């Protein structure tokens, strides 16, 4: 069909204000309204996220409270109810461009791919503080992930139904890393993924503590999801190496490949944040290994 039916699946956890923007962005899509549905799955929110979702006409609402804080379990509940030929995953922290759905569907047709990992851009809004710039440089590298590792993130991902029917649900209960595991598994089964540079969603940078809480979580996820590459005997080595600083050339390379010339003025601040990331992830991995 020219316009396959699309199920848009949104897990939400205590993000009522941003969810309004996400749903408004979907309501204004340049895609036939009768050819997509929106499913919001509340993951145990204590704010008005579920009420907000219910206030939008036509939005289907579900709950997932068994695995609170697991976007993968929440997505699974949405996938179970989805009717779409194409399953579109987006986070409640993201706001889609008007052509988000249309461009992804056109790419799937044109390139003959089964999955599309869409681009995620940060809303810097001219306030290019060093921390916000740093997050935009080092997190959510969709292009590199898709082109180099044939994997992508669940915050902006389009999936042909046949892929889901073959691979099955995301790992239950995980907080981080499940999308990478799932999309790599799809690739291993022979499904093709493409990078959707024109299927864009926008995300706001995190404040300091929320960003480094996520960085610590991602550090643990790397160990959990790659058990063959980590063991208790690695713990001390990881801890020690985490304090060995990166050189400034690492930041220069990030700015060249992912940023722009205006970011050079923040070079030393970016370098400091990058080395703090190394320490936080290293300690997070060390603590996980010695406790498990």
N, C-alpha and C positions, 0 to 999 in steps of 0.2 A: 504494500500500500504506500501511497505517496506520503501520508501522514500516519505512521503507526501510533497506536494508542500507548501513551506513556504514563507510568505510575511514578510520581515524585514522592520520595520517602524521606521524612525529616525527623530524626531523633532530637528531642529537646530535654534539657536538664537545667532548670533555673535560668532561663534566658528569655523571659517574656518580652522585654523591650525590643531586643534584636529580632525575635520571631515575627513581630509585626512587620518589620522591614523586609524580612525574607518572604513572608506571605504576600505582601504588596508587590514585591518584585515578581513573584510567580503569577499573580493576578494580571500583571501587565505584560505577560509574555507574548511575543510575536509568533504564536502557534495557536491553531484552532482550539478554542476553549473546550469544545466537546471531545477533543482528542487527548486530553490528559486529566488525571485525577491527582489530588494532593492528600497524602496520608501523613499525619503528625502522630508520633509516638512519644508520650510523656514517660520519662525514665525516672520518675520519683521526685519531680519538682516540688518545692515548697513555696514557690511564688505563683503567679497567675498564668504560667505558660499554657496549661491545659485550657483555662478559661479563654485565653486569647485565641487559641486554635479553634475552639468551638464557636467563637464569635464571627468567624469568617464563613460565609455561606458556602456549602458544598464540601468543605474540608472534612475528611474522615479522621476521627480521633481514636487512638488506641492507648493502652498503657502497658508498660513493662516495669514491674516493681520487684521482680524476683532477683534480677541482677541490676541493682541500682548503680548508676554511674558507668554502665557499659553501653556505649553507643552501638556496639555490634549486636548485642542482644535486642536492643530497641529496633534496630534495622531489621533483624530477623522477624520480629512480630509484624512489621510493615510488609516485608516480602511475602509472608504467609498469606496476607490478605490482598496483595496487589494483583490487578487484572491486566496490567500492561504487557504489550509485546516487547517494550523497552522499559527497564527499571532504572530510574534516575535517582541517585543518592546525593543529597545536599545537607549540610549541617545548618542548624538554626543560628549559627554565628555568621552565616554567609548570605550575601544578597546577590542574586543573579542579574546579569545584564539582560536586556529585553530579548535578545536573540539566543539566549542560553540553550534552550531546548532545540530550537530550529537548527542552529549551527552544528550541534552534536549529532542530530539525526542525519543531516546532510553529509557529515563526515563519515558516519558509519556506512552510508550508502555508497559514497564516492570511493572510499578506500577499501570497502569490503571487510571492515573490521567488526569484531564482536563486542568490544569494549572501547570506551573513550574516556581518558583521564583529562578532565578540563583544567584550564589554568585558574590559579588562585592568586589574586592581587591584593596587596595591602592598601588600606585607606590611610595614606600618610597625610593627606590634606594640607600639604605645605608645612606642617609642623614636623620637620625632619629631625626629631630628637634622635640622639645616637642609639638609644635602646630600641626604638621603633624601627629604625633603619637596619639595625643588626638583625632583628627578628625577620625582617623581609628578605635579608640576604641568606640566612642559614636555615630557615624552616620552610616546609612545604615546597620542596623542589620537584614540582610535578614533571616538568620537561625532562630533567635528568633521570628521574625515576622511571618514566615510561620508555624513553629512548635507550637508556643504558641497561635497565634492569627488568624491563617489561612488567612493571608493577606500578600501582598508583594508590591514591588515598580515597577514602570513602566520603570525604567532604564535597567532592565534585566528581562523580563517576557515573557513567552511563553503561548499562549492561543489557545485552540481548537476553531475552528470557531463556533461550536454550542454554546459555552459560550457567545461569542459576539452577536450572533443572539438572544440569550435569554435575556441578560442583557442590551444590547444596548450600546450607546456611553458613554464615560467618561463625567463627569460634565463639561460643557462649561465655559471657562473664568477663571477657578481656576489656581492659581500659585503653590500651594502646597497641598498635602494631598488627591488629587483625586484618586490616584492609590489605596490607602488604602481603601477608601470608596468603590471603584469599586470591588476590589478583595474580600472584606468582603461580599458584596452583592452577588457575585458569590457563595461564600461558603454557604450563607443563602438559596440559591436556590438549594443546593444539589450538586454543583460541587466540585470536590476534587482538592486540590493543594498540590504539593510536593516541597521539597527543592532540588534544583539542585546544589549540592556542586561541581560537576565537569563541570558545564556549567558556565564558569568564564569570567567576563569582568574586565578590569583594569581601574582605575580612578586616576587622579592626585589630590593630596591634594590641598585645596584652600589656598590662602594667607589670612592673618588675617582678613581684613575688609570684604572680600567676604564670609568667613566662618561665621562671626558673623551676617552678613546681612541675610544669610540663616537661622541661628539659630533664629533670630528675626521673620523671616517669618514663620518658623515652629511653633513657639510659638503662633502666631496669628492663624495659620491653625488649631491648636488643639482646639482653642475656636470656630472658625467658623464651624468646622466639628463635634463638639460635643455640640450643643447649649443647650441640656438638662442638661448638667453638669456645665454650667457656666451662671452667670447672673451678672448684674451690682452690685448687693449687694456683689459679691465675689471680686470685683476689689481691694478694700483696703486690704483685707486679702492676696490676691495674691501678691500685691506689698510688703507688710511687710515680708511675708514668703520668698520672693525671696532673701532677704539679710541674711537669716539664712544659714550659711555655712554647706556644707557637711563635714563629717569627712574623714580622710585619708583612712579609711577602705573601703570607696566607690571606691577609686582609686585602692586599692589593689585587690578588687574584680573584677574590670574591667580588670586589667592586667592578673589576673589568668584565667578569662573566655574567654577573647578575644585577649589577647596579648601574650607576651613571657617574659622571665626573663631579657632580655636586657633592657626592658623598665623601670625597677625598678629605674634606675639611674635618671630618669626624674620624679620621684614620686611627688615631691613638685611642680614642674612646672605644671604637669598634674592636680594636686589638685587646683592650682590657676585658670587654664583655666576652670575647671569644675564648680567652683563657679562663675566665670564670666558668664558662660553659664546660670546658674540659674538666675542671675540678669537680663541679657539681655532678656531672655524669659519672666520673670516675668513682666518686664517693658513693653515689647511688648504686653502682654496680658492685662495688666492694661490699657494701652492707648487705645487699641481696645474696651475694655468693656465700658470705660467712653465716648467714641466718638460714640458708636452705640447703 
